[in-house]
Amino acid sequence: MAEKIIEIINKFADVYIATDNQADVDYFYGGTRIVSWDTEFLQLHATLKRLMLYESKVKNQLINLALRSHVLSSYAEQLPEEFLESTVGGARCIIKPKNEEISAILKNRDSSEFDVIISQIFESIGQVLNKENGRIKLTPDFGRFADLADLLAKFTPHVLGIHCEDGGCGGKSSYTSSGIIAALERTEASKQKEANVTLIGSAGELGSDMLPYFVSKGFKSIAVCDLAYDACTFSEHTHFSGLTMLPSQTGKFTDACMQRGGIILATTVGEELENSNWHIIPPGTFLFLAHNLAIPPSQEGIELMQNIAQREVFAIPGQLLTLGGALTSRLEWFWRKSYPGQAFNKSLAHTIVRDVVTFWIDQVMDVSKALKLTPYEAMLHCVGMNVLN
């Protein structure tokens, strides 16, 4: 079934919401991303469809299948009604500012004009979500602005990621981190304390969560890389000493990062790997692609993963690593329905994220070995996307 795209025209931004348009789901869910004000329509449409189909839909399908496999049945008494039987489809929202000035304001949470502009955009989005009668739910979690969910909630109840005291899960990066850590431990990468560790995107919300993990676990050689800081502000952003800072570049992973090998964890905006010199990654490297748009769609992505695997690089796709945000958001919705006014159970959310990611790491590794597929192909095979020609 073809995807459904809703276009919202606001004086400050054009907004596009896409769903996979399945008929047999409780609702469609996805995150939100801001693109540059001068993004061409064809590029915007391609990004919207890619994020909806290869990110949101795949992650929600992984969760759907885990629930059908009774991975979380032991927590049945703690989980809200209807959660274990839920089926959710993929969605995605993209916001394109009208001009360069508005774009700059929306990147700066401290701007005096930020709240006025984003509120009017969110009011338009809220009206559409309300008109859809709950069939679409979004999390406006772009950048570090996790509190934006509470702002959108002023206009619609069909928003996830709201304040914990109101029954919401709040910011989702910590739950995503729990999933990444589960994958690190299940693949036994976490035991390689002498290996080089390279954290790309280390100043971002997710990277800031992951850096303390590697430091606390006693990894000996940690390097960080991010566009957000330079040598003069390095210590201010990391708050850790004894780390190596590597050069960064917009739109690609730098050679300095790729050639270190060991464990490479990328928590970035996406579309870097295909533009990088991935062929210099040393054999035996664990490559954790913990971000959206990590792998190109369709056959291009499959061929890239096959080429990387031929270099004996163990690459884990981002959908497996970062499904914790979608899973926790689903738990939030049914929590709010079953326990109105009751604070969200954050510890339970972290536990089920770890269990579902661990389950899928095992499943994907088994399928990968049995069918001689890369982990990426095995994952797509598990969710019903045909990769066996």
Rosetta blueprint (number, residue, H / E / L):
1 M L
2 A L
3 E L
4 K E
5 I E
6 I E
7 E E
8 I E
9 I E
10 N L
11 K L
12 F L
13 A E
14 D E
15 V E
16 Y E
17 I E
18 A E
19 T E
20 D L
21 N L
22 Q L
23 A L
24 D L
25 V L
26 D L
27 Y E
28 F E
29 Y E
30 G E
31 G E
32 T E
33 R E
34 I E
35 V L
36 S L
37 W L
38 D L
39 T L
40 E L
41 F H
42 L H
43 Q H
44 L H
45 H H
46 A H
47 T H
48 L H
49 K H
50 R H
51 L H
52 M H
53 L H
54 Y H
55 E H
56 S H
57 K H
58 V H
59 K H
60 N H
61 Q H
62 L H
63 I H
64 N H
65 L H
66 A H
67 L H
68 R H
69 S L
70 H L
71 V L
72 L L
73 S H
74 S H
75 Y H
76 A L
77 E L
78 Q L
79 L L
80 P L
81 E L
82 E L
83 F L
84 L L
85 E L
86 S L
87 T L
88 V E
89 G E
90 G E
91 A E
92 R E
93 C E
94 I E
95 I E
96 K E
97 P E
98 K L
99 N L
100 E H
101 E H
102 I H
103 S H
104 A H
105 I H
106 L H
107 K L
108 N L
109 R L
110 D L
111 S L
112 S L
113 E L
114 F H
115 D H
116 V H
117 I H
118 I H
119 S H
120 Q H
121 I H
122 F H
123 E H
124 S H
125 I H
126 G H
127 Q H
128 V H
129 L H
130 N H
131 K H
132 E L
133 N L
134 G L
135 R L
136 I E
137 K E
138 L E
139 T E
140 P L
141 D L
142 F L
143 G L
144 R L
145 F L
146 A L
147 D L
148 L H
149 A H
150 D H
151 L H
152 L H
153 A L
154 K L
155 F L
156 T L
157 P L
158 H L
159 V E
160 L L
161 G L
162 I L
163 H L
164 C H
165 E H
166 D H
167 G L
168 G L
169 C L
170 G L
171 G L
172 K L
173 S H
174 S H
175 Y H
176 T H
177 S H
178 S H
179 G H
180 I H
181 I H
182 A H
183 A H
184 L H
185 E H
186 R H
187 T L
188 E L
189 A H
190 S H
191 K H
192 Q L
193 K L
194 E L
195 A L
196 N E
197 V E
198 T E
199 L E
200 I E
201 G L
202 S L
203 A L
204 G L
205 E H
206 L H
207 G H
208 S H
209 D H
210 M H
211 L H
212 P H
213 Y H
214 F H
215 V H
216 S H
217 K L
218 G L
219 F L
220 K L
221 S E
222 I E
223 A E
224 V E
225 C E
226 D L
227 L L
228 A L
229 Y L
230 D L
231 A H
232 C H
233 T H
234 F H
235 S H
236 E H
237 H H
238 T H
239 H L
240 F L
241 S L
242 G L
243 L L
244 T E
245 M E
246 L L
247 P L
248 S L
249 Q E
250 T L
251 G L
252 K E
253 F L
254 T L
255 D H
256 A H
257 C H
258 M H
259 Q L
260 R L
261 G L
262 G L
263 I E
264 I E
265 L E
266 A E
267 T L
268 T L
269 V L
270 G L
271 E L
272 E L
273 L H
274 E H
275 N H
276 S L
277 N L
278 W H
279 H H
280 I H
281 I L
282 P L
283 P L
284 G L
285 T L
286 F E
287 L E
288 F E
289 L E
290 A L
291 H L
292 N L
293 L L
294 A L
295 I L
296 P L
297 P L
298 S H
299 Q H
300 E H
301 G H
302 I H
303 E H
304 L H
305 M H
306 Q H
307 N H
308 I H
309 A H
310 Q H
311 R L
312 E L
313 V L
314 F E
315 A E
316 I E
317 P L
318 G H
319 Q H
320 L H
321 L H
322 T L
323 L L
324 G H
325 G H
326 A H
327 L H
328 T H
329 S H
330 R H
331 L H
332 E H
333 W H
334 F H
335 W H
336 R H
337 K H
338 S H
339 Y L
340 P L
341 G L
342 Q L
343 A L
344 F L
345 N L
346 K H
347 S H
348 L H
349 A H
350 H H
351 T H
352 I H
353 V H
354 R H
355 D H
356 V H
357 V H
358 T H
359 F H
360 W H
361 I H
362 D H
363 Q H
364 V H
365 M H
366 D H
367 V H
368 S H
369 K H
370 A H
371 L H
372 K L
373 L L
374 T L
375 P H
376 Y H
377 E H
378 A H
379 M H
380 L H
381 H H
382 C H
383 V L
384 G L
385 M L
386 N L
387 V L
388 L L
389 N L
